[in-house]
Amino acid sequence: MPRKKKTEEETKTEVVEATAEVKVEKLSAADKKSKLAELMKKAKELESKVEEVKEVSLKEKVKEKIEAEKGEKKETLVPMEDYLKSSIHLGTRVITPDMRKYVYRRRADGLAVFNTALLDDKIREGAEYLTKFPPQEIIIVCKREAGWKAVMKFAEITGIKVFTKKYPSGILTNTNLENFTEKDLIFICDPWLDKNALADANKVRTNVLAICDTNNFTAGINQIIPGNNKSAKSLGMIFYLLTKHYIEKRKIDVQIPAIQEFIDDWDNLVPPK
């Protein structure tokens, strides 16, 4: 079959397209290096602008954080050094799910370390909670010997009834007992050792305040004070602060005792490094 001749218009179109392709190829080959250099220059300019924005943004964020921390910083109940001296921040090697949120870290020896700033906040809360109840409506239970001195001093100053050594089981639940009593608050020093008092309080739906270490569970407790409840120094610090706050808030006409009356050899204690 004979080949069809191209029209004049088709021929012109092909020539224009071919010319354009040649020009593009020539332009691309000739200017490739210069255009690449121009693009690299623009990229560097954009990069430097982005870095400047990041740097400014980072500086502003750091400044805002510092200012916020300054604004939030408040005076603690006692200097942080005193908290460390009392070992209130040292927990156990066991951390329950209930107490994990109060733990800052673990030491190399496996002991949990409480967040001291949180301890200060929770002692404040515990002290405020305690002051809602008059002395005659509170019972303190402390089976652990390490807490006896501090608890007895607290009871002596505030007039609150205290049970050490052994809690007389049933005094809150058995109306036939001669020592049966009804109270609005049971304050326990360890939910594990003082579990009988906790169980009785829960049976009669009495409010419970408890000092909880890292190994304690908090079920059945209305208000907790997290901290080391195994050490005489730590319990002494807690009860010193509670005594001071209770006297001030309840306007009890007694002199606030010194911390030395709650913790033996306080003046010679040094905070850990």
Secondary structure, DSSP 8 states (H G I E B T S, - for coil): -------HHHHHHHHHHHHHHHHHHHHHHHHHHHHHHHHHHHHHHHHHHHHHHHHHHHHHHHHHHHHHHHHH----SS-HHHHHHTTTTB--S---TTTGGGEEEE-TTS-EEE-HHHHHHHHHHHHHHHTTS-GGGEEEEE--GGGHHHHHHHHHHH--EEEES---TTTTT-TTSTT----SEEEES-TTTTHHHHHHHHHTT-EEEEEE-TT---TT-SEEEES--S-HHHHHHHHHHHHHHHHHHHT-SS----GGGTSTTGGG-----
